[in-house]
Amino acid sequence: MRNKLQELRTAAGLSQQACADALGITRQTVISIEKGHFDPRLSLAFRIAEYFDRRVDDVFSN
């Protein structure tokens, strides 16, 4: 699954750690999602989308 987490995070001026802290996850999880090595659970996907004021399908796609 492709995602725009890195694009959204950098546009917001957030470090990986700041993004992780805001989402309540680890920096390693942010890295894994950005690299496409980890697909988040639906609850986390919704949390990420809400944090960046986007729809889930705007952040994640096949």
N, C-alpha and C positions, 0 to 999 in steps of 0.2 A: 504494500500500500504506500502510495506517495503522500507526502504531506508538505505543508508550507510553514512548519513551526519555526525553522531557522529564519526564513524570510520575515515572518511576523515578529519574531523576537528581536532581530537586528533593527527592523524598522521602528520598533518601540524603544530602541536604545538599551535593551536589557542584556546583561551577561547571561551565560547559561545558569550560573548560580542564582542570580536574582530571579530568573524565570522559574527555576526549580523551587525556590523559596515561596514565590507567589502562588504556585500551583500545589504546594505541599508534597512535592516529590523530590527525588535526589537529582543531583546534577548528572549523574551517570544515566538516569532514565531520560533526561532531556537529550543527552548526546545520542543515546540509542534510538530514540524516536526520530531525531533529526537525520540520522544516518539510514533510517529505514530498517533497522535491525530489530525493532520492537514496535508492535502495533498495540496501542493502549486499549484498555478496556473501554467500553462505551461510556461509563461514568467519567473517566478521565478525559476522553475525547470531548465530551460535552463541557467539562470544566475548562479545557484549553480553549475551545471555541468561544465560550462565554467570556473568558478573561480577555480575549482579543476582540470581542464584540463582532464575531463572525458566526456563520452557520457551520455546523460540523462538516457538511459536504464542501464548504469553501476551504476548509483546512485540510481535510483528508479526502483522497480520491484513489481509485484503482488504477 
